[in-house]
Amino acid sequence: MPKLLDNFGFNYPLRALVASAYLGGNGEREAVYPVRYTDSTGAALSGANKYVMRLAKEPPVGAFWSVTIYNAGDKMLIENPINRYKVGTDTKDDPADVAKDGFDAMMRGDAEIVSGWKNKVQTTVANVTPNEMLAEQHRKMAEPGTGKK
């Protein structure tokens, strides 16, 4: 396969075409997708068991990392009772604050809630920013090599 998958540049139609066949569709310069089907004993992974994954240190990446569990059969996310679909370097708001915000919103009868100061600032700014400017910001953030170092 040509290295084209690593060099989308600003060719968003090509990136969309590649991504339409697979979740992500990033090349090796953008992402690594290691796959594991068995546990440390060689037995097939099963939702009936509990597993622990230990990292000696965070992976050496230039942006973020995460671990996501997909169903090996249909390649879709595995539903779970806490609705958590990945773990990684994303910073999270204090769960107690998020729960209080959600409870207060429910008691007021709000149709939706944005919790956490970073999310509130981002949502507020996005609501008053012209679409052309938002598109330009997203284009710059998606440019190859722009991940946090």
N, C-alpha and C positions, 0 to 999 in steps of 0.2 A: 504494500500500500504506500502511496507517495506521502511525503512529509507534509502535504497540504493541510492535514488535520492540525498541524502545529502552527500554521501560518495563516489564520483567517484574516488577520489585519482588520480592515473595515468592510470585508466582504460578508456582511450580515446575512444575505440570502443563502450563501453557501453554508455558513455556520448553522442556520436554521434547518437547512436540508439535511445536514449530517445529524443534528440533534433530534430531528423528527423520527429517526430510526431507533435511537437509543437515548436513554436518559443521559444528558450531558453531551456525550460525543466529543470530549476534549482529547487533544493529543497529549503525548507524554510530557511535553514542556509545561502543560497547564494542569495536569492532574494524573494521579496514579490510582488505579483501582485494583488493589490486591483482593483476591477472592479466597475464601476458606469454606470448605464443605465438611471438614472433619475436625474433631476435637484433638487434644494432645495425645489421645490413645489410638487415634485412627478411626474411631466410631463416627458415623454420620451425625452432624449437628441436628438437634431436635428441640422443638419448642417445649417439650416435656421436661427438659433439663435446664438448670441454671449454669451459666458460664461466667468466668471472670477473665478479663483481658487486662494484662499489666504491661505498661510501657515504662521502661527504665528512665526515659526522659521524653520530652515532646519531640515529635518528628522534626527534622531540620527542613523547614519549608519557608518560602518567601511570602506567604500570605496566611492562610488558615489551614487547619486540618480538621477532619471529622471522621467519625465511624458511623456508618449507616447499615442497618440490617435489611436485606431484601429477601423475598421469597425466591428460592432457587428455581422454582418452576415457572412462575410468570414474571419474574424480575420486578415485582411491585413491592412497595413498602409493607412491612408486616404490622398489622394492626395490633395495638397493645392497650391495656387498660389505662395507662397514664398518658397516652397520646404523645409519647416522645419518640421521635423517629431518627434522631442522631445525637451523638455526644461529640464534643470537640472544644475548640478554642473560643467559641462564641461566648461573649460575656452575657451574663444573665442578671436580670433585676432580682432583688430579694423576693423569694416566693411569698413571704408573708405580706409584703406590700402589694404584689400582684393579686393575691387572694383578696385582700381588703378592697382594692380598687374594683375588682370584679363583683364582690358582694355589694359594695355601695352602689355600683351601677345597676345591679339587678334590683335592689330595693327602690331605686329611683325610677325604675322602668325604662332605663336607657336601652336603645336598640343595639348599641355597640360601645366598646370601651377601648381606649388606647392606654396602656399602662407603662410606666417607666419613663423617666425624664428624657432619655435619648429618643425613644419612640415618639413621645409627644412633640419634641422639637422638630424631629424629622417630618412628622405628619403635618404639623402646622406650616412649616416652610414649603413642603410639597404642595399644599393646598393653595398657596398664593404665588407659586412660581410658574411662569409661563411654560406650556408644554414643550416648546422648542428648547428652552434652557434645560429642562429636565432631561430631554432626549440627549442633548450635548453632554450633560454630566454623566449620564449612563454610558454614552459612547466612550468617554474618557476612562471611566472605571472598568469597562470591559476590554480596553486595549491590552493586548498581550504585554506582559512584563510590568503591569502597574500594581501588582499585589504588594501588600505591606512587606517591608524587609526588616 
